[in-house]
Amino acid sequence: MTSTVSNLGIAASYNKNIYAMQASLLSNKENSRIAVSGVSTDEEVTNLVRYQHAYAAAARVMTTMDEALDVMINKMGIVGR
């Protein structure tokens, strides 16, 4: 009876160690896969917001230039007549 309980305890400990090792290997492989793909969602969102602000600023510059040229061409009258 004692031998059976000891063998069962040894087998349970062995299986627990194997499970922990496999979980660790799986975690390492998942981390390696993520590192190779190189895509960080937070970084991508940050870049998108940055590009959106840059686009909006460029659009404001173009609108300002368009309005300035419109005033110069159409509302200043004809010079020299």
PDB file of N, CA, C and O in Angstrom:
ATOM      1  N   MET A   1       0.822  -1.190   0.000  1.00  0.00           N
ATOM      2  CA  MET A   1       0.000   0.000   0.000  1.00  0.00           C
ATOM      3  C   MET A   1       0.872   1.262   0.000  1.00  0.00           C
ATOM      4  O   MET A   1       0.598   2.193  -0.758  1.00  0.00           O
ATOM      5  N   THR A   2       1.904   1.309   0.826  1.00  0.00           N
ATOM      6  CA  THR A   2       2.782   2.467   0.901  1.00  0.00           C
ATOM      7  C   THR A   2       3.515   2.660  -0.417  1.00  0.00           C
ATOM      8  O   THR A   2       3.718   3.795  -0.847  1.00  0.00           O
ATOM      9  N   SER A   3       3.910   1.584  -1.056  1.00  0.00           N
ATOM     10  CA  SER A   3       4.604   1.652  -2.334  1.00  0.00           C
ATOM     11  C   SER A   3       3.704   2.247  -3.409  1.00  0.00           C
ATOM     12  O   SER A   3       4.157   3.042  -4.233  1.00  0.00           O
ATOM     13  N   THR A   4       2.443   1.869  -3.403  1.00  0.00           N
ATOM     14  CA  THR A   4       1.501   2.385  -4.395  1.00  0.00           C
ATOM     15  C   THR A   4       1.281   3.886  -4.198  1.00  0.00           C
ATOM     16  O   THR A   4       1.252   4.641  -5.169  1.00  0.00           O
ATOM     17  N   VAL A   5       1.127   4.315  -2.955  1.00  0.00           N
ATOM     18  CA  VAL A   5       0.923   5.739  -2.662  1.00  0.00           C
ATOM     19  C   VAL A   5       2.176   6.525  -3.039  1.00  0.00           C
ATOM     20  O   VAL A   5       2.073   7.616  -3.600  1.00  0.00           O
ATOM     21  N   SER A   6       3.361   5.981  -2.737  1.00  0.00           N
ATOM     22  CA  SER A   6       4.605   6.652  -3.099  1.00  0.00           C
ATOM     23  C   SER A   6       4.740   6.769  -4.610  1.00  0.00           C
ATOM     24  O   SER A   6       5.096   7.829  -5.126  1.00  0.00           O
ATOM     25  N   ASN A   7       4.456   5.682  -5.316  1.00  0.00           N
ATOM     26  CA  ASN A   7       4.538   5.724  -6.790  1.00  0.00           C
ATOM     27  C   ASN A   7       3.543   6.716  -7.369  1.00  0.00           C
ATOM     28  O   ASN A   7       3.852   7.424  -8.327  1.00  0.00           O
ATOM     29  N   LEU A   8       2.351   6.768  -6.793  1.00  0.00           N
ATOM     30  CA  LEU A   8       1.338   7.707  -7.268  1.00  0.00           C
ATOM     31  C   LEU A   8       1.788   9.151  -7.021  1.00  0.00           C
ATOM     32  O   LEU A   8       1.590  10.014  -7.876  1.00  0.00           O
ATOM     33  N   GLY A   9       2.388   9.415  -5.867  1.00  0.00           N
ATOM     34  CA  GLY A   9       2.890  10.751  -5.562  1.00  0.00           C
ATOM     35  C   GLY A   9       4.026  11.150  -6.486  1.00  0.00           C
ATOM     36  O   GLY A   9       4.089  12.292  -6.942  1.00  0.00           O
ATOM     37  N   ILE A  10       4.930  10.206  -6.765  1.00  0.00           N
ATOM     38  CA  ILE A  10       6.040  10.482  -7.674  1.00  0.00           C
ATOM     39  C   ILE A  10       5.525  10.763  -9.078  1.00  0.00           C
ATOM     40  O   ILE A  10       5.996  11.685  -9.743  1.00  0.00           O
ATOM     41  N   ALA A  11       4.555   9.967  -9.529  1.00  0.00           N
ATOM     42  CA  ALA A  11       3.982  10.164 -10.867  1.00  0.00           C
ATOM     43  C   ALA A  11       3.268  11.505 -10.957  1.00  0.00           C
ATOM     44  O   ALA A  11       3.377  12.193 -11.971  1.00  0.00           O
ATOM     45  N   ALA A  12       2.542  11.884  -9.914  1.00  0.00           N
ATOM     46  CA  ALA A  12       1.838  13.166  -9.920  1.00  0.00           C
ATOM     47  C   ALA A  12       2.831  14.321  -9.958  1.00  0.00           C
ATOM     48  O   ALA A  12       2.631  15.290 -10.689  1.00  0.00           O
ATOM     49  N   SER A  13       3.899  14.221  -9.174  1.00  0.00           N
ATOM     50  CA  SER A  13       4.922  15.266  -9.176  1.00  0.00           C
ATOM     51  C   SER A  13       5.600  15.365 -10.540  1.00  0.00           C
ATOM     52  O   SER A  13       5.838  16.465 -11.041  1.00  0.00           O
ATOM     53  N   TYR A  14       5.906  14.234 -11.130  1.00  0.00           N
ATOM     54  CA  TYR A  14       6.534  14.200 -12.451  1.00  0.00           C
ATOM     55  C   TYR A  14       5.626  14.860 -13.489  1.00  0.00           C
ATOM     56  O   TYR A  14       6.082  15.674 -14.291  1.00  0.00           O
ATOM     57  N   ASN A  15       4.346  14.507 -13.471  1.00  0.00           N
ATOM     58  CA  ASN A  15       3.400  15.081 -14.437  1.00  0.00           C
ATOM     59  C   ASN A  15       3.215  16.577 -14.229  1.00  0.00           C
ATOM     60  O   ASN A  15       3.052  17.329 -15.190  1.00  0.00           O
ATOM     61  N   LYS A  16       3.241  17.009 -12.962  1.00  0.00           N
ATOM     62  CA  LYS A  16       3.124  18.439 -12.683  1.00  0.00           C
ATOM     63  C   LYS A  16       4.337  19.188 -13.240  1.00  0.00           C
ATOM     64  O   LYS A  16       4.196  20.270 -13.810  1.00  0.00           O
ATOM     65  N   ASN A  17       5.518  18.612 -13.076  1.00  0.00           N
ATOM     66  CA  ASN A  17       6.735  19.235 -13.603  1.00  0.00           C
ATOM     67  C   ASN A  17       6.725  19.270 -15.131  1.00  0.00           C
ATOM     68  O   ASN A  17       7.125  20.268 -15.731  1.00  0.00           O
ATOM     69  N   ILE A  18       6.277  18.201 -15.755  1.00  0.00           N
ATOM     70  CA  ILE A  18       6.185  18.161 -17.224  1.00  0.00           C
ATOM     71  C   ILE A  18       5.208  19.222 -17.717  1.00  0.00           C
ATOM     72  O   ILE A  18       5.484  19.919 -18.694  1.00  0.00           O
ATOM     73  N   TYR A  19       4.057  19.347 -17.038  1.00  0.00           N
ATOM     74  CA  TYR A  19       3.065  20.352 -17.432  1.00  0.00           C
ATOM     75  C   TYR A  19       3.646  21.760 -17.318  1.00  0.00           C
ATOM     76  O   TYR A  19       3.469  22.583 -18.217  1.00  0.00           O
ATOM     77  N   ALA A  20       4.347  22.039 -16.203  1.00  0.00           N
ATOM     78  CA  ALA A  20       4.940  23.365 -16.011  1.00  0.00           C
ATOM     79  C   ALA A  20       5.977  23.653 -17.090  1.00  0.00           C
ATOM     80  O   ALA A  20       6.051  24.774 -17.593  1.00  0.00           O
ATOM     81  N   MET A  21       6.772  22.658 -17.448  1.00  0.00           N
ATOM     82  CA  MET A  21       7.792  22.842 -18.470  1.00  0.00           C
ATOM     83  C   MET A  21       7.143  23.111 -19.840  1.00  0.00           C
ATOM     84  O   MET A  21       7.592  23.983 -20.585  1.00  0.00           O
ATOM     85  N   GLN A  22       6.087  22.357 -20.160  1.00  0.00           N
ATOM     86  CA  GLN A  22       5.407  22.566 -21.439  1.00  0.00           C
ATOM     87  C   GLN A  22       4.736  23.930 -21.490  1.00  0.00           C
ATOM     88  O   GLN A  22       4.752  24.585 -22.532  1.00  0.00           O
ATOM     89  N   ALA A  23       4.149  24.366 -20.386  1.00  0.00           N
ATOM     90  CA  ALA A  23       3.535  25.699 -20.345  1.00  0.00           C
ATOM     91  C   ALA A  23       4.588  26.783 -20.538  1.00  0.00           C
ATOM     92  O   ALA A  23       4.349  27.775 -21.228  1.00  0.00           O
ATOM     93  N   SER A  24       5.744  26.592 -19.929  1.00  0.00           N
ATOM     94  CA  SER A  24       6.835  27.554 -20.085  1.00  0.00           C
ATOM     95  C   SER A  24       7.329  27.600 -21.529  1.00  0.00           C
ATOM     96  O   SER A  24       7.570  28.678 -22.072  1.00  0.00           O
ATOM     97  N   LEU A  25       7.478  26.435 -22.147  1.00  0.00           N
ATOM     98  CA  LEU A  25       7.903  26.388 -23.548  1.00  0.00           C
ATOM     99  C   LEU A  25       6.883  27.061 -24.462  1.00  0.00           C
ATOM    100  O   LEU A  25       7.250  27.796 -25.379  1.00  0.00           O
ATOM    101  N   LEU A  26       5.617  26.808 -24.209  1.00  0.00           N
ATOM    102  CA  LEU A  26       4.561  27.426 -25.017  1.00  0.00           C
ATOM    103  C   LEU A  26       4.587  28.943 -24.866  1.00  0.00           C
ATOM    104  O   LEU A  26       4.439  29.674 -25.846  1.00  0.00           O
ATOM    105  N   SER A  27       4.774  29.410 -23.642  1.00  0.00           N
ATOM    106  CA  SER A  27       4.836  30.849 -23.398  1.00  0.00           C
ATOM    107  C   SER A  27       6.033  31.469 -24.111  1.00  0.00           C
ATOM    108  O   SER A  27       5.915  32.539 -24.709  1.00  0.00           O
ATOM    109  N   ASN A  28       7.186  30.799 -24.051  1.00  0.00           N
ATOM    110  CA  ASN A  28       8.377  31.303 -24.734  1.00  0.00           C
ATOM    111  C   ASN A  28       8.172  31.359 -26.243  1.00  0.00           C
ATOM    112  O   ASN A  28       8.581  32.321 -26.892  1.00  0.00           O
ATOM    113  N   LYS A  29       7.546  30.339 -26.798  1.00  0.00           N
ATOM    114  CA  LYS A  29       7.288  30.325 -28.247  1.00  0.00           C
ATOM    115  C   LYS A  29       6.319  31.438 -28.632  1.00  0.00           C
ATOM    116  O   LYS A  29       6.500  32.084 -29.665  1.00  0.00           O
ATOM    117  N   GLU A  30       5.311  31.666 -27.828  1.00  0.00           N
ATOM    118  CA  GLU A  30       4.346  32.732 -28.109  1.00  0.00           C
ATOM    119  C   GLU A  30       5.027  34.100 -28.057  1.00  0.00           C
ATOM    120  O   GLU A  30       4.774  34.962 -28.898  1.00  0.00           O
ATOM    121  N   ASN A  31       5.892  34.287 -27.062  1.00  0.00           N
ATOM    122  CA  ASN A  31       6.636  35.553 -26.959  1.00  0.00           C
ATOM    123  C   ASN A  31       7.569  35.736 -28.147  1.00  0.00           C
ATOM    124  O   ASN A  31       7.722  36.849 -28.651  1.00  0.00           O
ATOM    125  N   SER A  32       8.187  34.665 -28.594  1.00  0.00           N
ATOM    126  CA  SER A  32       9.069  34.741 -29.765  1.00  0.00           C
ATOM    127  C   SER A  32       8.274  35.090 -31.016  1.00  0.00           C
ATOM    128  O   SER A  32       8.726  35.884 -31.841  1.00  0.00           O
ATOM    129  N   ARG A  33       7.101  34.503 -31.157  1.00  0.00           N
ATOM    130  CA  ARG A  33       6.249  34.786 -32.319  1.00  0.00           C
ATOM    131  C   ARG A  33       5.825  36.250 -32.328  1.00  0.00           C
ATOM    132  O   ARG A  33       5.840  36.896 -33.376  1.00  0.00           O
ATOM    133  N   ILE A  34       5.453  36.769 -31.177  1.00  0.00           N
ATOM    134  CA  ILE A  34       5.039  38.172 -31.091  1.00  0.00           C
ATOM    135  C   ILE A  34       6.217  39.091 -31.395  1.00  0.00           C
ATOM    136  O   ILE A  34       6.056  40.105 -32.073  1.00  0.00           O
ATOM    137  N   ALA A  35       7.402  38.738 -30.894  1.00  0.00           N
ATOM    138  CA  ALA A  35       8.585  39.564 -31.133  1.00  0.00           C
ATOM    139  C   ALA A  35       8.949  39.597 -32.608  1.00  0.00           C
ATOM    140  O   ALA A  35       9.380  40.633 -33.114  1.00  0.00           O
ATOM    141  N   VAL A  36       8.783  38.486 -33.301  1.00  0.00           N
ATOM    142  CA  VAL A  36       9.121  38.431 -34.719  1.00  0.00           C
ATOM    143  C   VAL A  36       8.115  39.215 -35.542  1.00  0.00           C
ATOM    144  O   VAL A  36       8.491  39.896 -36.496  1.00  0.00           O
ATOM    145  N   SER A  37       6.838  39.127 -35.184  1.00  0.00           N
ATOM    146  CA  SER A  37       5.830  39.852 -35.958  1.00  0.00           C
ATOM    147  C   SER A  37       6.029  41.353 -35.808  1.00  0.00           C
ATOM    148  O   SER A  37       5.767  42.101 -36.750  1.00  0.00           O
ATOM    149  N   GLY A  38       6.481  41.807 -34.658  1.00  0.00           N
ATOM    150  CA  GLY A  38       6.838  43.205 -34.459  1.00  0.00           C
ATOM    151  C   GLY A  38       5.682  44.173 -34.483  1.00  0.00           C
ATOM    152  O   GLY A  38       5.900  45.368 -34.677  1.00  0.00           O
ATOM    153  N   VAL A  39       4.469  43.714 -34.295  1.00  0.00           N
ATOM    154  CA  VAL A  39       3.318  44.604 -34.343  1.00  0.00           C
ATOM    155  C   VAL A  39       2.820  44.836 -32.927  1.00  0.00           C
ATOM    156  O   VAL A  39       2.403  43.909 -32.232  1.00  0.00           O
ATOM    157  N   SER A  40       2.874  46.079 -32.523  1.00  0.00           N
ATOM    158  CA  SER A  40       2.344  46.466 -31.226  1.00  0.00           C
ATOM    159  C   SER A  40       1.098  47.311 -31.475  1.00  0.00           C
ATOM    160  O   SER A  40       1.160  48.343 -32.143  1.00  0.00           O
ATOM    161  N   THR A  41      -0.010  46.872 -30.944  1.00  0.00           N
ATOM    162  CA  THR A  41      -1.267  47.581 -31.178  1.00  0.00           C
ATOM    163  C   THR A  41      -1.206  49.001 -30.636  1.00  0.00           C
ATOM    164  O   THR A  41      -1.666  49.939 -31.287  1.00  0.00           O
ATOM    165  N   ASP A  42      -0.639  49.159 -29.448  1.00  0.00           N
ATOM    166  CA  ASP A  42      -0.541  50.499 -28.867  1.00  0.00           C
ATOM    167  C   ASP A  42       0.316  51.414 -29.730  1.00  0.00           C
ATOM    168  O   ASP A  42      -0.024  52.580 -29.932  1.00  0.00           O
ATOM    169  N   GLU A  43       1.416  50.894 -30.236  1.00  0.00           N
ATOM    170  CA  GLU A  43       2.300  51.691 -31.083  1.00  0.00           C
ATOM    171  C   GLU A  43       1.603  52.069 -32.389  1.00  0.00           C
ATOM    172  O   GLU A  43       1.752  53.193 -32.870  1.00  0.00           O
ATOM    173  N   GLU A  44       0.849  51.144 -32.958  1.00  0.00           N
ATOM    174  CA  GLU A  44       0.138  51.429 -34.206  1.00  0.00           C
ATOM    175  C   GLU A  44      -0.926  52.500 -33.993  1.00  0.00           C
ATOM    176  O   GLU A  44      -1.086  53.384 -34.835  1.00  0.00           O
ATOM    177  N   VAL A  45      -1.648  52.435 -32.889  1.00  0.00           N
ATOM    178  CA  VAL A  45      -2.670  53.450 -32.600  1.00  0.00           C
ATOM    179  C   VAL A  45      -2.015  54.808 -32.393  1.00  0.00           C
ATOM    180  O   VAL A  45      -2.527  55.824 -32.865  1.00  0.00           O
ATOM    181  N   THR A  46      -0.889  54.834 -31.694  1.00  0.00           N
ATOM    182  CA  THR A  46      -0.163  56.087 -31.483  1.00  0.00           C
ATOM    183  C   THR A  46       0.270  56.688 -32.812  1.00  0.00           C
ATOM    184  O   THR A  46       0.131  57.892 -33.024  1.00  0.00           O
ATOM    185  N   ASN A  47       0.792  55.860 -33.704  1.00  0.00           N
ATOM    186  CA  ASN A  47       1.212  56.353 -35.019  1.00  0.00           C
ATOM    187  C   ASN A  47       0.023  56.863 -35.816  1.00  0.00           C
ATOM    188  O   ASN A  47       0.124  57.901 -36.471  1.00  0.00           O
ATOM    189  N   LEU A  48      -1.106  56.155 -35.775  1.00  0.00           N
ATOM    190  CA  LEU A  48      -2.285  56.610 -36.509  1.00  0.00           C
ATOM    191  C   LEU A  48      -2.761  57.971 -36.020  1.00  0.00           C
ATOM    192  O   LEU A  48      -3.127  58.827 -36.825  1.00  0.00           O
ATOM    193  N   VAL A  49      -2.759  58.178 -34.702  1.00  0.00           N
ATOM    194  CA  VAL A  49      -3.184  59.467 -34.155  1.00  0.00           C
ATOM    195  C   VAL A  49      -2.203  60.556 -34.584  1.00  0.00           C
ATOM    196  O   VAL A  49      -2.614  61.662 -34.934  1.00  0.00           O
ATOM    197  N   ARG A  50      -0.910  60.246 -34.558  1.00  0.00           N
ATOM    198  CA  ARG A  50       0.104  61.218 -34.982  1.00  0.00           C
ATOM    199  C   ARG A  50      -0.101  61.602 -36.448  1.00  0.00           C
ATOM    200  O   ARG A  50      -0.059  62.785 -36.788  1.00  0.00           O
ATOM    201  N   TYR A  51      -0.321  60.620 -37.311  1.00  0.00           N
ATOM    202  CA  TYR A  51      -0.527  60.904 -38.724  1.00  0.00           C
ATOM    203  C   TYR A  51      -1.821  61.673 -38.950  1.00  0.00           C
ATOM    204  O   TYR A  51      -1.886  62.533 -39.828  1.00  0.00           O
ATOM    205  N   GLN A  52      -2.840  61.374 -38.174  1.00  0.00           N
ATOM    206  CA  GLN A  52      -4.102  62.100 -38.296  1.00  0.00           C
ATOM    207  C   GLN A  52      -3.908  63.577 -37.958  1.00  0.00           C
ATOM    208  O   GLN A  52      -4.436  64.444 -38.653  1.00  0.00           O
ATOM    209  N   HIS A  53      -3.162  63.867 -36.905  1.00  0.00           N
ATOM    210  CA  HIS A  53      -2.902  65.259 -36.533  1.00  0.00           C
ATOM    211  C   HIS A  53      -2.059  65.966 -37.598  1.00  0.00           C
ATOM    212  O   HIS A  53      -2.300  67.131 -37.916  1.00  0.00           O
ATOM    213  N   ALA A  54      -1.079  65.260 -38.141  1.00  0.00           N
ATOM    214  CA  ALA A  54      -0.251  65.860 -39.192  1.00  0.00           C
ATOM    215  C   ALA A  54      -1.090  66.166 -40.428  1.00  0.00           C
ATOM    216  O   ALA A  54      -0.923  67.217 -41.047  1.00  0.00           O
ATOM    217  N   TYR A  55      -1.992  65.255 -40.791  1.00  0.00           N
ATOM    218  CA  TYR A  55      -2.863  65.473 -41.948  1.00  0.00           C
ATOM    219  C   TYR A  55      -3.781  66.673 -41.702  1.00  0.00           C
ATOM    220  O   TYR A  55      -3.974  67.497 -42.596  1.00  0.00           O
ATOM    221  N   ALA A  56      -4.341  66.776 -40.509  1.00  0.00           N
ATOM    222  CA  ALA A  56      -5.226  67.897 -40.185  1.00  0.00           C
ATOM    223  C   ALA A  56      -4.463  69.217 -40.242  1.00  0.00           C
ATOM    224  O   ALA A  56      -4.999  70.217 -40.719  1.00  0.00           O
ATOM    225  N   ALA A  57      -3.225  69.233 -39.763  1.00  0.00           N
ATOM    226  CA  ALA A  57      -2.416  70.456 -39.807  1.00  0.00           C
ATOM    227  C   ALA A  57      -2.110  70.847 -41.247  1.00  0.00           C
ATOM    228  O   ALA A  57      -2.178  72.025 -41.597  1.00  0.00           O
ATOM    229  N   ALA A  58      -1.774  69.870 -42.084  1.00  0.00           N
ATOM    230  CA  ALA A  58      -1.495  70.162 -43.488  1.00  0.00           C
ATOM    231  C   ALA A  58      -2.751  70.675 -44.192  1.00  0.00           C
ATOM    232  O   ALA A  58      -2.670  71.562 -45.043  1.00  0.00           O
ATOM    233  N   ALA A  59      -3.898  70.125 -43.842  1.00  0.00           N
ATOM    234  CA  ALA A  59      -5.156  70.583 -44.441  1.00  0.00           C
ATOM    235  C   ALA A  59      -5.447  72.029 -44.035  1.00  0.00           C
ATOM    236  O   ALA A  59      -5.929  72.812 -44.853  1.00  0.00           O
ATOM    237  N   ARG A  60      -5.160  72.390 -42.782  1.00  0.00           N
ATOM    238  CA  ARG A  60      -5.373  73.776 -42.344  1.00  0.00           C
ATOM    239  C   ARG A  60      -4.449  74.737 -43.089  1.00  0.00           C
ATOM    240  O   ARG A  60      -4.860  75.840 -43.447  1.00  0.00           O
ATOM    241  N   VAL A  61      -3.209  74.325 -43.322  1.00  0.00           N
ATOM    242  CA  VAL A  61      -2.272  75.167 -44.077  1.00  0.00           C
ATOM    243  C   VAL A  61      -2.786  75.377 -45.490  1.00  0.00           C
ATOM    244  O   VAL A  61      -2.770  76.500 -45.996  1.00  0.00           O
ATOM    245  N   MET A  62      -3.240  74.311 -46.130  1.00  0.00           N
ATOM    246  CA  MET A  62      -3.749  74.426 -47.501  1.00  0.00           C
ATOM    247  C   MET A  62      -4.996  75.306 -47.559  1.00  0.00           C
ATOM    248  O   MET A  62      -5.151  76.086 -48.499  1.00  0.00           O
ATOM    249  N   THR A  63      -5.885  75.197 -46.572  1.00  0.00           N
ATOM    250  CA  THR A  63      -7.083  76.029 -46.528  1.00  0.00           C
ATOM    251  C   THR A  63      -6.712  77.501 -46.353  1.00  0.00           C
ATOM    252  O   THR A  63      -7.292  78.371 -47.001  1.00  0.00           O
ATOM    253  N   THR A  64      -5.753  77.775 -45.485  1.00  0.00           N
ATOM    254  CA  THR A  64      -5.306  79.148 -45.271  1.00  0.00           C
ATOM    255  C   THR A  64      -4.700  79.727 -46.542  1.00  0.00           C
ATOM    256  O   THR A  64      -4.990  80.869 -46.899  1.00  0.00           O
ATOM    257  N   MET A  65      -3.870  78.963 -47.223  1.00  0.00           N
ATOM    258  CA  MET A  65      -3.270  79.435 -48.477  1.00  0.00           C
ATOM    259  C   MET A  65      -4.339  79.662 -49.540  1.00  0.00           C
ATOM    260  O   MET A  65      -4.268  80.633 -50.294  1.00  0.00           O
ATOM    261  N   ASP A  66      -5.328  78.773 -49.606  1.00  0.00           N
ATOM    262  CA  ASP A  66      -6.406  78.920 -50.584  1.00  0.00           C
ATOM    263  C   ASP A  66      -7.194  80.203 -50.321  1.00  0.00           C
ATOM    264  O   ASP A  66      -7.512  80.943 -51.252  1.00  0.00           O
ATOM    265  N   GLU A  67      -7.505  80.461 -49.065  1.00  0.00           N
ATOM    266  CA  GLU A  67      -8.250  81.671 -48.729  1.00  0.00           C
ATOM    267  C   GLU A  67      -7.428  82.926 -49.010  1.00  0.00           C
ATOM    268  O   GLU A  67      -7.968  83.917 -49.501  1.00  0.00           O
ATOM    269  N   ALA A  68      -6.144  82.898 -48.711  1.00  0.00           N
ATOM    270  CA  ALA A  68      -5.282  84.058 -48.965  1.00  0.00           C
ATOM    271  C   ALA A  68      -5.189  84.337 -50.462  1.00  0.00           C
ATOM    272  O   ALA A  68      -5.280  85.489 -50.886  1.00  0.00           O
ATOM    273  N   LEU A  69      -5.009  83.291 -51.261  1.00  0.00           N
ATOM    274  CA  LEU A  69      -4.955  83.489 -52.716  1.00  0.00           C
ATOM    275  C   LEU A  69      -6.296  83.968 -53.259  1.00  0.00           C
ATOM    276  O   LEU A  69      -6.330  84.786 -54.178  1.00  0.00           O
ATOM    277  N   ASP A  70      -7.390  83.476 -52.710  1.00  0.00           N
ATOM    278  CA  ASP A  70      -8.712  83.919 -53.152  1.00  0.00           C
ATOM    279  C   ASP A  70      -8.892  85.406 -52.894  1.00  0.00           C
ATOM    280  O   ASP A  70      -9.409  86.132 -53.743  1.00  0.00           O
ATOM    281  N   VAL A  71      -8.464  85.860 -51.721  1.00  0.00           N
ATOM    282  CA  VAL A  71      -8.572  87.284 -51.404  1.00  0.00           C
ATOM    283  C   VAL A  71      -7.688  88.098 -52.333  1.00  0.00           C
ATOM    284  O   VAL A  71      -8.117  89.130 -52.850  1.00  0.00           O
ATOM    285  N   MET A  72      -6.456  87.646 -52.551  1.00  0.00           N
ATOM    286  CA  MET A  72      -5.536  88.395 -53.405  1.00  0.00           C
ATOM    287  C   MET A  72      -6.026  88.469 -54.845  1.00  0.00           C
ATOM    288  O   MET A  72      -5.916  89.519 -55.478  1.00  0.00           O
ATOM    289  N   ILE A  73      -6.559  87.389 -55.363  1.00  0.00           N
ATOM    290  CA  ILE A  73      -6.944  87.348 -56.779  1.00  0.00           C
ATOM    291  C   ILE A  73      -8.299  87.997 -57.021  1.00  0.00           C
ATOM    292  O   ILE A  73      -8.451  88.779 -57.959  1.00  0.00           O
ATOM    293  N   ASN A  74      -9.271  87.687 -56.199  1.00  0.00           N
ATOM    294  CA  ASN A  74     -10.635  88.099 -56.515  1.00  0.00           C
ATOM    295  C   ASN A  74     -11.121  89.348 -55.795  1.00  0.00           C
ATOM    296  O   ASN A  74     -12.078  89.967 -56.260  1.00  0.00           O
ATOM    297  N   LYS A  75     -10.522  89.742 -54.700  1.00  0.00           N
ATOM    298  CA  LYS A  75     -11.105  90.822 -53.922  1.00  0.00           C
ATOM    299  C   LYS A  75     -10.218  92.060 -53.833  1.00  0.00           C
ATOM    300  O   LYS A  75     -10.618  93.036 -53.198  1.00  0.00           O
ATOM    301  N   MET A  76      -9.053  92.064 -54.429  1.00  0.00           N
ATOM    302  CA  MET A  76      -8.192  93.232 -54.338  1.00  0.00           C
ATOM    303  C   MET A  76      -8.382  94.172 -55.528  1.00  0.00           C
ATOM    304  O   MET A  76      -7.807  95.260 -55.551  1.00  0.00           O
ATOM    305  N   GLY A  77      -9.146  93.780 -56.474  1.00  0.00           N
ATOM    306  CA  GLY A  77      -9.367  94.651 -57.616  1.00  0.00           C
ATOM    307  C   GLY A  77      -8.255  94.548 -58.622  1.00  0.00           C
ATOM    308  O   GLY A  77      -7.283  93.816 -58.433  1.00  0.00           O
ATOM    309  N   ILE A  78      -8.411  95.289 -59.692  1.00  0.00           N
ATOM    310  CA  ILE A  78      -7.419  95.269 -60.768  1.00  0.00           C
ATOM    311  C   ILE A  78      -6.456  96.415 -60.535  1.00  0.00           C
ATOM    312  O   ILE A  78      -6.884  97.558 -60.379  1.00  0.00           O
ATOM    313  N   VAL A  79      -5.198  96.138 -60.510  1.00  0.00           N
ATOM    314  CA  VAL A  79      -4.175  97.143 -60.275  1.00  0.00           C
ATOM    315  C   VAL A  79      -3.744  97.745 -61.612  1.00  0.00           C
ATOM    316  O   VAL A  79      -3.569  97.014 -62.586  1.00  0.00           O
ATOM    317  N   GLY A  80      -3.572  99.051 -61.671  1.00  0.00           N
ATOM    318  CA  GLY A  80      -3.035  99.693 -62.849  1.00  0.00           C
ATOM    319  C   GLY A  80      -4.080 100.178 -63.844  1.00  0.00           C
ATOM    320  O   GLY A  80      -3.683 100.632 -64.917  1.00  0.00           O
ATOM    321  N   ARG A  81      -5.299 100.124 -63.595  1.00  0.00           N
ATOM    322  CA  ARG A  81      -6.307 100.635 -64.544  1.00  0.00           C
ATOM    323  C   ARG A  81      -6.773 101.987 -64.175  1.00  0.00           C
ATOM    324  O   ARG A  81      -7.617 102.559 -64.865  1.00  0.00           O
TER     325      ARG A  81
END
